[in-house]
Amino acid sequence: MPMEENKILNEYTQDGTVDLKGKPVLRSKTGGWKACSFLVVYGIFERVAYYGISSNLILYLTKELHQGTVTSSNNVNNWVGTVFITPVLGAYIADTHLGRYRTFVISALIYLLGMCLLTLSVSLPSLKPPECHEMDVTNCKEASTLQLVVLYVSLYIIAVGTGGTKPNISTIGADQFDDFDPKQKSLKLSFFNWWMSSIVIGSLFAFTVIVYIQDTVSWSLGYALPTIGLAISIITFLAGTPFYRHKSLSGSPFISIAKVIVAATRKWCVVVPEDPKELYELSLEEYTKIGKFKIDPTPTFRFLNKACVDAGSSTSSEWMICPITQVEETKQILNLIPIWVATFIPSAMIAQMNTLFVKQGTTLDRSIGNFKIPPSSLNAITILTMIITYILYERFFVRFMQRLTKNPRGITLLQRMSIGFIIHIVIMIVSYMAERQRLCKAKEHGVIENGEQVPLSIFILAPQFVLMGIAEALLEGAKIEYFYDQAPESMKSIGTSYSLTTTGVGSFLSSSLLTTVAHITEKHSQKGWFLNNLNACHLDYYYAFLALLNILNFIFFMIVSKNYVYRAEVSDSLQVLETELKERTTALSVITDIRR
């Protein structure tokens, strides 16, 4: 009889996932790639919507709203920054109040509302200033306050919507694989790579078809199509609801962290015992009931272990004593901060693709016969390179390195990230050289002052976009997986939002750098490095400055990564899982016997 009950128990997921009604779910009926297929469809269409806006937004602001180079670049960076910062709030709401699924659905509808309003903003003539064909757009009539308000309100409604969708969609996908089933755990190891490979298809469509429609047909149609696609993707996501697995609410992770810090601080003078068994901890059975991992104490951030010390009967409050697992979860979050900070600079480099790189493209020869390449379509080169890099990395590099390192990932996540950091240095050096060649050609043909087209193919910029694709495939893919993998089990949405906020902070950092450098160079030179006439600018100096910044940041990354201790390195995670699975099965048997 106990064996039959254990068999029945094993048919259900062991990681605490449930359906929307809070009931246990069967492994065979839910989750896996069957459930993830609905998420992939959403990911494709959502990328069409997002990149359909962000990739060409700088040209809309300059051509249609007549904003200057620095102003339009900063407006794009500030919006992108907000898009990637709001996931912190979205992750908090998901983990604490609504759950990932409900947070996602509500946020997706807000996202769709913003897209509808944005489409109206670019479509109605009354919401745009009159057309102007001046070389210096700042001489044209500026957009009115009402026109700007409608545009920015729609953009920032989208930012609020993405705040709830971005940190939860990939986490919902990862939740579809049972951590206590070694087979499903191994499938999840590749989930993030294939997730990104799938959604770049949507990005590729946006950078080619959507951008071309916006440049040559109309902005109205170019924004209406992504809006319709987003609506279809939300319907598709909802259709997959019966197949999804859901994690139960785990309470506020921020309050949990605060309790540990407060408890440790209040017991400042308490001595931590050498024997970990003397520290306060819940039983394995209690963790089993709520589907959480039990974590052993570690020597890192040893001060926080004071929160586990039972200093007497008066310390029963949760703000005075915390179990070891809660303390270790806090340590894991704090442990991510140095690597998180190191990713800000590469994220600032990515921001150049949708701003300065695109503006450079407008000054070059974009013709292939009678066809003119939209400047933003160069981003398609990055996407294609990402796809190729992902496939080659997963199919060949990982398998080759597995034989050498015995690590299922081939190399560690931080080693993979370090390669991306190096490539970012090379990107800015190549960008500097390409810009020097562009300026020399402009001087040679006398088009510096009049700002006319430089007789040089736009494909001179292709190498920097190719390198950016390789860097994103290695660094961004590893970054998402790293922050999810190394975050505590009960704070996965927070871990995912870490990876997203690096892009947000990077965008704000890019805006700040651009503004600061523009101000300093204007103050100490006649014209400064940035003008609305790019032929008279010194983007080459700026790119050299960014290359130096990347070198310094890489040194910082190497220092912090050398001292990093992995939470549960994948090289032995499957063995750990097998052991934990046996322990949990035993614990479930004990609970069953007690209930009987």
N, C-alpha and C positions, 0 to 999 in steps of 0.2 A: 504493500500500500504506500509506504513512504516513497518507494522508487517511482511509482506511477505519479505521485504528486510532484516529485522533482522533475519528472519528464514534462508534466504540464507547465510547471514553472519555467522550464528552459525554453518552452515554445514562445514565451513572452520576452520582450526586451528586458535586459538586466540593468540598464543604465538609468532607470527611473522615468523613461519617456512614457507619455500617456496620450490619449486622444483629447479632443477639445472638451469633452465632458469629464476629464480627469480619470478615465478608466485605463488600466494597463492595455498595451497593444501587442498584437501578435507580430513576430518577426516576419512571417511569411506573407502577411497581408498588407504591411505598411513599410514605409521607408525604402532605403536602398536607391538604386538608380531609377527605379520606376517613379518614385516620388520626385526625385531630383530633376527629371525630364521637364516637369512643369516649371520648375524654377529656372531652368536653362532658357526656356522660351521667354520668360519674363526678362531675364538678363539680357538677351539679344535685343529686344525691343526697347528696353530702358536705356541701353547704351546708344541706340539710334536717337532717342529723345535727348539725352544729356549731351552727347557730342555734337548732335545737330545744332545745339545752342552754343556750347562753349567754344567749339573749334572756329566758328565764324563770327562770334560776338564782337570781336575787336573791329572787324570790317564793317559790321552794322553800325557800331558806335561812331566810327570815323566817317563812313560814306553817307549814312542816313541821318545821324544826329550831330555830325560835324564836330566831333571831339578830337583834341590833339593826341599825339603819340603817347606821352606820359599819362595824361588823364584817362584815355581809353584803356591803356594797359593796366593801370591801377584799378579801374572799375572792374575789369575782367578778373584780375587777381583777387580783389576783395570779395567778389561774388563767389568765385571758385573756392576761396578760403572758407567762406561761410558754409557753402555746400558740404565741405569736408570737416567742419568743426561741429555742426549741429548733430552728427551721429553720437556724440557724447551724451547729449540729452536723450536722444532716441534710445540708446542702449540702456540708460538709466530707467526710463519709463518701461521698457520691455522687461528688464530683469526684476523690477520692483512692483509695478502696478498692473500692466495689461498683458504681459507675456509677449513673446516675439511675434506670434501670428497676428494677434489683434492690433498690436502696434504697427505692424507692417501694413495691414489692410487699410487702416485709417490714414496712415501717412501716404500710401499710394494714391488714395482719393484726393488728398490735399495736393500732391504732386500733379495729378491730372487737372485739377482746378487751376493751378498756376500755369500749366501749359496752354489751357484754353484762353486764359486772359492774355498771355504773351502773344498768342497767335492773333488775337484781336488788336493788340498794340502795334504789331508790325503790319497789319492789314489795312487799318483805317487811316486814310490820308490826314484826318484831323489830329491824329496822334503822332505825326511826324512833321518836322519843319520842311519848307519847300526844297526841291532838288537844287543842288549846287555843284558846279563842275570846276571850282577853283582848285589850283594845285595845293594851296595852303587852306585846308578846310576851316581853320579858325577864322578866316575872313568871311565865311558864310554865316547865314542867320542861325543862331543857336536854337536848340530845342527849348520849348517853354517849360515852365515848372510843372504844369499839368502833364505834359508829354513825358517828362522824365519820371514823374511820380508813378504814372501808370506802368511804365516799363519796369522800374525798379521794384514796385510792389509785386508784380507778376514774377520777376526773377527771384525775389526773396521768399515768396510763397513756395516756389519750387524748392528753394534751399531748405525750408522747414519740412517739406514733404520728404526730401531725400534724407533728412536727418533721421527719419524713422525707418526708411527702407534700406539704406546702405549698410548699417551695422547688423541688420537682422536677416537679410535675404541669404547671405552666404553662411551665416550661423545656423539658420533653419536648415540649409542644405547639409551642413556638417552633422546636425542633430539626427539626420536620417540614417546614420551609421552607428550601430551599437558598439560603444567602447569596450564592452565586456565580451564581445564576440571577436576572437582573433581574426577571422576571415573578413568581417566587416571593418574592423580597425585597419587592416592592411589596405582595404579599398579606399578608406578615408585619407590615407597618406598621399594619394594622387588626386584627391578631390579638388583641392585648390588650384592645382595646375590646369586640370581639365575644365574647371569652372571658368578660369580666366581665358583659356583657349576658346571656349564657347562664346563668351560675351564679346570678345574682340571681333567676332563676325559682325555683330551689330555696329561696333565702332567703325569697322571697315566700310560698311554700307553708308554710315553717316558721313565719313570723310570723302566719299566718292559721289554717290548719287545725291544725297541730301544737300551737300555743299554745292554741287554743280547746279542743282535746281535753284538754290538761293542766289547764286552768282549770275545765272543766265536766264532763268524763267521769272521767278518772283519770290520775295521773302515770304509772302503769304502762304503759298503752296509749300515752300521749304520748311515752314513751321507747322503747317496743318498736318502733313503726313506723319511726322514723329508723334504728334498728339493723338492721332487715330491709332497708330501703332501701340502707344502706351496704354490706351483704353483696351485694345485687344489683349495685351499682355496681362493686364489686371484680371480680365475675365478668365484667361487661361490659368492663372495662378489659383483663382477661386475654384476652378474645376478640379484641381488636384487635392482639394481639402480632405476628402476621405482617406487619402493615402499618407498624410503627413503625421509625423511623430512630433510631440511637443514636450519641452522640458517644463516642469512645474516651477512656479515663482519661487525664487530663492531669497527674497527680501532685498533690501537696499545694500548693494556691495559697498557703497561709500560709507554707510552707517557702520557696516561690519568692520571696515578698515579703521574708521574713527574710534570704534570701541577698543580695538587693539592698542592703538597709539595712546589713547587716554589711560587705559588700564596700565600700560607699561610705564607711562610718565608718573602716574600716581604712586607707583611702587618703585620709584627711582632708587631708593636705598636698599631694596630687597636683593639678596644674593640668589642667583639662579643656581639650583642644585646641579651637580655633575651628572647624576643619574636621571635620564629623561623620564623614567617611570614615576618620578616624584612630581612631575608636572601634570596639570589638570588636562584630561582628555575624555571625550565621550567614547562609548563602547562601539565596536564594529557593527553590532546589531542596530544601534541607533542610526549610524550612517547608512546602513543597508536599507532601512525603512524609507529614508528620504532620497535614496539613489545618489549618494555622494561618495567620493573617495576619501579614505582616511589617509592623512599625510603624516609621516614621521618628522620629528624635529630636525632642523639643520643648523649648522654653526653660523650661517650668514645672518646679519642684523641681530646678533645675539642679544642686544638690549631688549628687543621686542619679546624675547622669551620670558621676561619679567611678568608679562601679562598672563602667563600660564601658572604662575606661582600662587599657591593657596596660602595667603598670609593670615588666615584665621576665619572665624565664623562670620565676621562682618563684611567679608568680601564676596557675598553671594550675588551681588549685582553684576549684570553683563558688562557694565562699564568699569568693573573692578577685576574680573577674572574671565579669561577667554580660553576655550580649548585649544590644544596644539594645532589642530587643522586650520582653525580660523586664523591663528597667528601666521602659520605657514602660507596661507592664501594671501595675506597682507604682504608678506615678504616677496612673494612671487610677483605681485603687482609693482612693488617698489623696485624690484630687480630689473624690470623692463625699462625703467626711465632713462638710464644712460644710452642704451641702444636707440630708444625712441628719439632722444635729442639728436643723436648722430644722423638720423635720417632726414632731418629738416633741410639741410643744404641740398642733397640730391632732389628732394621734392621741389625746392625752389628752382632747380635747373629744368625740371619737367614743365614748370609754368612758362618757360620761354617759348615752348612749342606753339602755344595758342596766342602768343603776343608778339614778341620781337621777331621770332622766326617767320611768322606769317607776314608781318609788315615788311620784312626783307624781301619776301617773295613777290610783293606787289611792285617792287622796283625793277624786277628782272624780266627777261624775255620769257613769256609763258606759252609761246606758240609751238604747236606740233602740227604743221600744215595749217589748216583752217581752224583747228581746235585750240582753244585757250584753256590751259590748266588753272583751275581755281587755286590760289595760294594755299588755302587750308587743306587742299587735297594731298599735299605733301605728307600730312599726318598718316595717310593711308600706307605710305612706305614704312612708317614705324609699326603700324598694325601688322602688315604682312611679315615684317622682320620678326615681330613678337611671335606670330603663329609658327613660323619656321623654327625659331629658336626653341620654343616650347617643345615642339615635336622632336627635334634633334636632341635636346637636353633629356627629355623623358625616355626616348627610345634607345639612344646610344650612349650618351655621356653617363647617365645614372647607372645603366647596366654595366658599363665598363668599370666605373669607380666602385660599384658594389663588390666586384671581385677583388679589388685592391684593399678597400677599407672595411669590408664586411658590414657596412652601414646601409640599411635599406634605402636611404635617401641618396646614397653615393658619397656625398660630402655633407657636412653639417650645414645648417641653415645660415649660420654666421659666415662660414667660408663662402657660401654662394653669394651672400650679400656683399662680401668684400670684393668679389669680382665686379659686381655692379658698381661699387664705389670707384674702382679704378677706371672703369669705362666712362663714368661721368667726368673724370678728369680729362680723358682723351677727347670727349665730346666738345668741351669748351675750348680746347686747343685747336681742334679742327674747325670749330665755329669762328675762332679768331682768324685763322688762316683764310677761310672762305670770305670773311668780311673784308680782310685786307685786299684780297684779289678783286672784290666787287668795287671797293673805293678807288683802287688803282685804275680799273677799267672806266669808272665814272669820270675820273680826272683826265684820262687819256682821250675821251670822247667829248669833253667839255660839257657834261651834264650835271656838274656839282651844284651850281647856283640855281639853275632852272628846275631841278628836280625831275627831269624827264627820265624815261626808261633807260636803264643801263643795258647796252647790247651784250648781254651775257646770259646764258641759259639758266633757267631757274633750277636746273638739276645740279648746279654747283652746290646747292644746299642739301642734296640727297645724302651725302655721307653722314652728316650730323643727325639726320632723321633715322638712318639705318642703325647707327650706333645707339641712338636713343631707344630704338626697339629692342636691341640686345640687352641694354641696361635695364629696361623695364621688365623684360621677361625674367631676368635673373634676380634683380633687386626687389621689384614690386611683388613678384610671385612669392619670393622667400619672405618678404616682410609680412604679407598677409598670413602666411602659414606660421611664421614665427610667433607673431603676437597672439594668434588663436591657440597654437600648440602650447605656448609657455604661460598662458593665462590660467588661473585656477578654473576648475570645472564649473563652479557656480558663477563665474564672472566672464564667460566666453564672449558675451556681447560687448563687454568693456574691452576685452582684449582685441576684438575686431575693430572697435572704434579707435583704439590706439593706432592701428595701421592706417585708418582713414584720416585721422586728425593730423598725421604727419604731412599729408598732402595739403590739408587746410593751412597748417602753420607755414608750410613751404610757400604757399601762394601769398599769404600775408607778408612773409619774409621777403619774397620777391618784390612785392609792392613797396615795402619799406626800403629795400636796397635801391630800387630804381629812383624813388623819391629823394632819398638821401644823397645818392651819387649825383643826380641831376642838380640838386640844390648846391652841393659843394663845388661842382665843376662850373656852374654858372657864376658862382661867387668869385672863383679864382681864375677864370678864363673869359675870353670875350663872348663866346657863344655857348659853351658847355658841351657835354657829350651827346645830348639828346635834343633833336629839333624835329619839327613836323616834316621837314625835308630830310629824309634819311640819307641822301647822297652827301649832305653836309654834316652828318653826324659822325660820332666816333664810337660806334658799337664795338669796333675791334678792341678799343681800350677796355670797354666794359666786360667783354668776353674774357680778356686776359685777367682782369680782376676776379671774375667768377672762377677761372681755372685755379688761381692761387687759393681762393677760398675753399675749393674742393680738396686741394692737397692738404691744407691744414685740417680740414674736417676728417679726411681719411686717416691722418695720424691719430686724431682723437678717437675714431672708431676702433682702430687697432688696439689702443690702450684699454678701452672699456671692454672690448670683446675678449681680450686675453684673460681678463679677470672674471669673465662671466661663467656662472655655474648653471648648467641646463636643469630645468625643472624635472624633466623625465625624458632624457635623450632617446630618440626613436630607435637607436641601435639595440636597446634592450627592452623597448616598450612592449613588444609582443610577449616576451617572457614574463614581464611584470604583469601584463594583462592576464596571462594564463594562470599565474599564481593567485591574482586577485579574484579571478572568476571562480577558482576552486574555493577560496575563502568565503566568497559571497554565497556560493551554492550551499556550503556547509552551514553558514549563518541562516540562510533561508530555511534549511531543513530543521535547524534548532527552533526557529520561530514557529514553523508548522507543527512540530512536536508539542511545543508549549501550548499553542492554540487548541490542539487536540486534547 
